[in-house]
Amino acid sequence: MIALKDKKQRTAEWFHFLQSEICKEFMAIEEEGSQQTSDMNPGVFNEKNWKRAGGGGGKMRLMNGRIFEKVGVNTSIVHGKLSQEFRSSVPGAKKDGKFWAAGISVVAHPLSPFIPAAHMNTRFIITSKSWFGGGGDLTPIRPARRQAKKFHSDLKKVCDNYQQDSYTKFKKWCDDYFFLKHRNEPRGTGGIFFDSLDSGDWTADFEFIQNVGNTFKNSYSQIVKATRDTIWNKADLEFQEIQRGRYVEFNLLYDRGTLFGLKTGGNIDAILMSLPPRVRWP
Amino acid sequence: MIALKDKKQRTAEWFHFLQSEICKEFMAIEEEGSQQTSDMNPGVFNEKNWKRAGGGGGKMRLMNGRIFEKVGVNTSIVHGKLSQEFRSSVPGAKKDGKFWAAGISVVAHPLSPFIPAAHMNTRFIITSKSWFGGGGDLTPIRPARRQAKKFHSDLKKVCDNYQQDSYTKFKKWCDDYFFLKHRNEPRGTGGIFFDSLDSGDWTADFEFIQNVGNTFKNSYSQIVKATRDTIWNKADLEFQEIQRGRYVEFNLLYDRGTLFGLKTGGNIDAILMSLPPRVRWP
């Protein structure tokens, strides 16, 4: 039996470690640049830490670069009491609303319309219950069938290693979640999504969370490298700006994390870090 | 006592007339152009009509021009039955959900950051009750104190002509409504906003609605003409794109008409016509 105190410490340390790893990896990719961006300067992550009024805080890392037009890699470790309004919607919070939560969030909007945008989030939450949640998914602008296939296949390995049939379940969960009902269209080409993960074997669950993070980092970096040298033109950029509008619509209309964060007085900059840089509704 | 049938016909005709008047006025302004846009072509309104699956439809008028980077002037006359989910939130719809609604919606996003963006909407709704709703408000990008003052003063005259103290009430309603809670900031410099308008004198209410429409058209056109020749630069445009992000956040997070429309299967293009053309979240 692992003490809650240890679970908190280990997950918090992991999220910070992964944040640092991902930032290093992405900055190395920035350094290398690409054919079409060789005359631009490589980006570096800008660091900004914030404290939460109710308890805890976060570390924001934002880069505006030549490969990653905008990429945020944020961690937060927060705790406190949920307001009455939210207690019924959070498992195990009904009694006193006490919670502790740690997580990492990554959203990458590449400059090139041929590099898919990507999102990854994993979190550990404690109320009177405790569980992991998260997922990772790809949003190509221009079709990227091979890259989507690779991403899915990499994530499938992680899932297969964790629980039989979990990939099928988590993939469907992702498809259902990242869907724009008002347009009747998916946000991207999917990935995995899961919540309330508590198999009874905390160590196995935590290992799965670590593997999701590492695999996202590796798989997405490979996808970026495989697509970065495709040459784009003005029409590609315009199409990209319009497609990114869908991303904004999803995040502001449906994304539970975004809406929950904004309503519970979360850090605006950290929450809206997910919104793409250039967008167009013509 | 005016028959409902006549009220429907007269409001529908008015909204179509006003739509045509506003489009003509805005196209005349496009023709004139401005100092900085003299080498661009004037825009013309693009017409698109749509039918609603549940009954009725709308007339969309969209222009992408050199003064109005994007302006939509839409009317819709729709009827049908509200789904169970929405019956309790719409006055007089509890029993059978039957409704009839007509309205006009105008959203203007000028190219110049020195011309304020503007919004106007008026509507007439019938369930087992019937009422008018609507309003008009200004969203300057660069400070436009004199223009905001003029806009308010023009609308105050319309309100004073209708009901004592209505301006104070409708102005406050507007300030309360067009407010971004998550940023603790107003969307713009306000105007008026009202709903459930049914004074008992339908003719007076309808006349007020007509005056709001005409005054918006005249006041805003004068504001556009007074601000169009101010020269802007790249920094102004970038600031504009960021400020427009607030507009998107408001409409997708809070605007009742937008959320109601998207959830009840309204016309996506007509509803999201309000979103600005170029936007930036850096």
Interface residues (C-beta under 8 A of the other chain):
Chain A: N64 K70 K181 H182 R183 E241 G245 V248 E249 L252 L253 L259 L262 K263 I268 L272 L275 P276 P277 R278 V279 R280 W281 P282
Chain B: N64 K70 K181 H182 R183 E241 G245 V248 E249 L252 L253 L259 L262 K263 I268 L272 L275 P276 P277 R278 V279 R280 W281 P282
